Amino acid sequence: MVTSQNVDWDEIESMVKTLSKTISKLPRTFTSISTVSRGGLIPSRLLADHLGIEKILVDKKKISSDSLFVDDIYDTGETFNKIISMIDEPSKLVFVTLFARRGKKYPEQLIYATKTKNSAYVVFPWDKLEFKRDTH
C-alpha cells in the first residue's frame, strides 16, 4: 500500500503566500510564469495572482530566463533537469515549488515553501482522482 500525505486548500494558500513573499524579495522581476500542465498549472495561477504576473506559459519547448518556472513538487529532479535544458540562460533559472522532497539534494535555483514530511506520495487537491486511480 502506498502511503500518502494529503494537502488541503488552506495549506496550498499558505504555501503560495510564503512563496510570494520570498519571490518578491528577489533582486529581479519576471515577465511571465512557465509551467507544466500536469502539476504546475494551479500553483502557477495562484502565484500569478499574488505576484501580479498576467502571462502563464504552459508546456513550452523554449523558456525565457525572465519567466519564473513553477511546479507543485520537487521530487526526483526529473522535471528540473528537463526544464533547465530549455532555458535560454540556465544560470538565471528560478524554479519554484510548493514542496521539496525531504532527503534530496536541491539545485541552488530551487525555491520551495516547505519540505515533505517523509517519503509519502503528496496528494494535492487537484490530483486526488489520479492518486486513487493509480493506487487501485
Secondary structure, DSSP 8 states (H G I E B T S, - for coil): ---EEE--HHHHHHHHHHHHHHHHTSSS--SEEEE-TTTTHHHHHHHHHHHT---EEES-SSB-TTEEEEEEEE-SSHHHHHHHTTBSSGGG--EEEEEE-TT----TTEEEEEE-SSSSEEE-GGGHHHHHHHH-
